[in-house]
Amino acid sequence: MMASEINKWLRFRSNGATGFGTLSPSGISVHEGEMFGRSTATGKMLSLSEVELLAPCAPSKIVALWNNFHALAAKLNQPEPPEPLYLLKATTSIAAPGAVIRRPSSYDGKTTYEGELGIVIGKACARVSPAEADSFIFGYTCVNDITANDILTRDPTFPQWARAKGIDDYGPFGPVIATGIDPAGLVVRTILNGAERQNYPISDMIFSAQELVSRISHDMTLLPGDLIAVGTSVGVGVMKEPVNTVTVSIDGIGELTNEFRL
């Protein structure tokens, strides 16, 4: 459930063991128990330099939205959808914050970045109303919904969304899950090789976070840790350099940085 105070939860590996905790200016406050259940601080503190950051949760599924921003629909000259349009992204696409992501040798086409807000579910959620949705949202994170763009329309009989977005490591998110925040007033920025390429308000979403959770939960049960990538807006582009540094930044949540190599 959403916390009454703002916390930034993360997962890490230290001395061969996986742990979790909350991030503060002093470092990581290590917790025991379950991130999406009962947990308590152990009193142990770690510095970020002591650990390897992992994706902040392990979703059973990743739901990724298409055409969920007014500005992008207008730019593409596409009608705004009457209901959320989404696909499932493979969980094997997950990559950790800071991970180096490589274009697979089997694909030599264009690859695009897509900076997005991610919703993380905190408890099992089925057929809930928008008014109930906040009780099932644990928090929010940064997502780069990387896409092998040329695969999408390669076969004119079948748009290959799952394949284009499901390549190994094409789904980094993190570095934290921020709880106790309202994302409606936040802004997503994407920086490619030092240049800002995306800067758009989350308030421009066609379907709000609460509406998305509600509507998707009427199709499928959402489980603790499941991730909903709410879609992106204008400014999506191709990563063209041999080595590309991409940062998805959302004030109030943090910065997700990964390197993409052709």
N, C-alpha and C positions, 0 to 999 in steps of 0.2 A: 504493500500500500504506500501511497505517497506520504512522505514524512512531513512533519510540521516544521522542521528546520531543514536548512539546506545542508546536504552532505554530498560528497563526491566519492562514490564507491569504485573500487578497482580490484582486479585480480593480478597476481604476480607469481613468479617462480623464484624461489630462493633455496639454495643448497639442495636442489633436486626435488623440492616439495612445492606444491601449489597452495597458495594462500589467498586471502582477501582481506580488505580493510577499507578505511576511509583516508582520503588525502587531505592534508592540511599544510600550512606553511612550514610546519615543523617536520613533515615527513609523512610516512604511512603509519596510521594506528592500526595494528594488526587485530583482527577479530577472529573469534571462533564461533562455530555453529553453522548457520546457513544464511547466505545473503538475502534470500527471499523468504526466510522464516525467522526463527529466533537467533539472534547473534549478540555477542557481548565482546567488548574490547578486552584484550588480554593484558593491556598495560605495556606491551612491547611496541617499540617504535623502530621503523626501518627508514633509511633514506632511499630515494629513488635510485641512486647510484648503486645501491646494494642488490637490486632486484632486476629481473627481466619482466617487463610488463607483458601481460597477456590481454587478449580481448576481454572486456570486463564481465562478460557472461558467456554461457554456452547455450544458445537458443536451440530449441528442437526444430524451429523453422524460422525463416526470414521472409517476411511479406514485403514486397517492394511495389510502391505505387507508380503509376504512369499518369501523366496529364492531371496533376493535382494543384497547379498554380495558375491563377488567372492570367498573369503576365506571360507565361510560357504558352498557354493556349492561344492567346491573342497573337503572339509572335509567329506561331506555327500555323495560324489561321485554321485552328481546329475547334470544333464545338466543345464547350465544357461538358463533361460527362454528368449524367443524372445520378450515377452511382459510382463508387470507387472502382477504378480499373487497376488490377494488380496481378502480380505473378509471384511464384515462390522461387527464391534464390537458394541454391544449394548451400548447406551448412559447411561443406568442404571448401567453400569460397572464402571462409573467414580467415582474415589475417590480423596479426597483432599490431598495435601502434608501433611505429618505427620499423616494421618489417620491410624488407626489400622484395618487391613484387616484379616478376618477370613475365613478359609476354611469352606464351608457350611456343615451342618450335613448330608446332603444327599450324600456327596462325601467323600470317604476315600482314594482316590488314590494320586498320585504324583502331586505336583504343582510346576511349574518352573517360574523363573524370566526371563525377557528378556529386557535388557536395550537398549533403542532406542532413536533416534532423532525423534521429531515430528514437522511436518510442520503445521502452522496455517494459514488458508485462511483469507484474509482481505476484499475481496469484491466478489460478485457473479461472477462465473467463469465457462464458458462453451465454449468448442471447441477452446481453446487457443493454440498457438504454444509454444514450449520451450522458444523461444526468448521473448515471451510476459509474461511468467509465473511469473517472479519476480515482475511484477506490480500487481499481484493478491496475492502474499504471504505477509502476515502481519509480520510474524516472526517465531521463532523456539522455541521449548520447549523440556523438558526431559520427556520420557515416560517409564513406566514399563508395558510391555504387558504381564501381568500374565496369565498363561495358566494351565488349569486342564488337564494335559498331558494324563492321562489314558483314558479320554473320547474320545480323537481324533479318535482312531482306535478301539473303543469298538465294533462297528458294522462294519463288513468287507464290507458291501454294501454301506456305506455312511460315508465319513470322516466328523466328527462333529466339524468343525472349529468354527462356530458361537457359539455353545453351550459351547465348551471348553474355549473359550475366552470371553464369554459374561456373566459370573457369576457376581453377584452383587459385586461391589468394586474391580473387577479384572482389572481395567483400570486406575490406578492413573497417573496423569501427572502434570507437573508444576516444580517448584513453580511459575515460571514467563514465559512470552513470550518475548524473546529477539528480538528486531527489529534492523535493520541496520547492520546485521552481514552476513558474507558469511560462511555457515557451512562446506564448502568443506574441509577446513583445520583443522577442529576440530576433537577431539577424544572422543569416548564414553567409560566411565569406569563404571563398576558395582561392588560394594563392598557388599559382603554378610557376615554379622557377623564379620566385621572387615578385611576380606580377599578379596583382589581384584580377581574377577573371570572373568571379561571381560575388555579388553583394545584394542579397534580397531578403525581404522581411518574411518571417514565418506566418505573419498575419494574413499574407496574400493567398494562403491555402484555400482551395475550393472546399475541401472537407477538413474540418479541424481535427486535432488529435483525438478528441472525445468522440466525434462522429466516426472517425476511422475505426477506433476500437469497437464501438458499438456495431457498426455495419459488418465488419469482418467477423466479429464474434457470433453473428447470426449465420455465417457460412461455416465456420470451423471454430473449434474450441482453441483458445489461446492459452498457453501454459506459461508458468513462471520462467522468465528468461527469454521468452520469444521476443523477436525484434521486428518492428514495423518501420521500414524506411519510407518516409512520408512523401517521397518524390522530390524532384529538383525544379529549379526555375531557370531563367535565362542565364546565359554565360557558359553553358557546357561546351567543352572543346576537346581537341585531340592532343594527346601527349606525343610530341614529335621528336624530342631530343633523345640521344642514346641513353641519357640518364635524366630523369625528371623527378623533381621534388614537389610533392603536392601536400598542401596543408588545408584541412577543412576546419575552420574556426567558428565557434559559436560562443559569444560572450555569455558568461554564466555557466557554461559547461566546460569548455576547454579547447585544445587544439589537437587534432589528429593529423600526424605527419607520417607520410610513407614515401619511399623512393620507388619509382616505376622505371624499369629498364626494358628497352626494346631488344 
